[in-house]
């Protein structure tokens, strides 16, 4: 199973967002894990194509760090997001009134996947993100 340092580098990122009403969106871009302080700064950037076909540039950023045998993920402003054990890679995050649950799949490492299930009063979707090492990366 990967350790925090194994994520360092550049990744091709593709994402599907499957809404319970049948609408689908997709994201295509890149992600980079760069050393910063005691962990890795995660940045993703790409094009998000909405169900109606309109598209726009989208970005997000998190901080990943090792913490007691787990990987702790924080929002860009430092607030805790979730933590997971690479041997049992699942976690949840409550953002009132919405419930976010993630499972990571590292079985085909260095290809990996994050599957988020999000439910709340106005949210009901599954987001599947696939990561593949960029060419030239070990």
Secondary structure, 3 states (H helix, E strand, C coil): CCCHHHHCEEEEEEEEEEECCCCEEEEEEEEEEEEECCEEEEEEEEEEECCCCCEEEEEEEEEEEEECCEEEEEECCCCEEEEEECCECEEEEEECCEEEEEEEECCCCCCEEEEEEEECCCCEEEEEEEEEECCCCC
